[in-house]
Amino acid sequence: MITRLAIIAGVGPGVGAAIARRFAAEGFRVAMIARDKDRLADLAASLLAAGGVAAPYSADLSDHAAVQGVIKAITADHGTPEVLVWNAALWDETPALALEPADFDRQLRLGLTSALTATQVVAPMMSAQGGGSILMTGGGLALAPQYGGAVPALTAVKSALRGFVHASAPEFAAEGLRLGTVTIAGQVAPGTAFDPDRIADAFWTMHGGAERKVEHVFDGS
């Protein structure tokens, strides 16, 4: 009987779907969150066909109330998660001087502050259960933001996310929780060194590995 639960927030067709497949293959019940109901339903069906257990949940992850609601719905349906992966972000090539503040704020919510909202819902439950992992998808632009001029909002989000994880990891560790980031330092593409399935392996290692490091810089090696 499968009892371990992984929540994957921000399940697109690439990295998010690969993470869901990886944890399902390891015997986790996978709760997947995204806005596209049909795509989530198709992915859930494929995981079920492969012998996994998956449940799709539709929500706008840039909306704090929606995030709280969907995380509480998942935990009510399936119990306390062992893993939360935050993979939500937006690739937006709007230059800084043309970027609407409201759009910038939405991207910050989607990629950063809503992650905190979800974390604050699950962390007390995880700690009471004896531990767990909260893992964030980072980006290589956080390591070299001077090259992020084409996507200034995303560069800001990933830079802030990396800072939050490093600053907060000791507090989480004191509660028996692993807070970490897999920082993807390259262009994600199937069949390359940055294949989504290879990146998903890094998330699995971050959760299950004995080394309690805060950041895994995935450079394709």
PyMOL commands that set and color helices and strands:
alter all, ss='L'
color gray80, all
select helices_A, chain A and resi 15-25+37-49+64-78+96-98+101-129+140-142+145-147+152-174+196-208
alter helices_A, ss='H'
color red, helices_A
select strands_A, chain A and resi 5-9+29-34+53-58+83-86+132-139+177-184+215-218
alter strands_A, ss='S'
color yellow, strands_A
deselect
rebuild
show_as cartoon
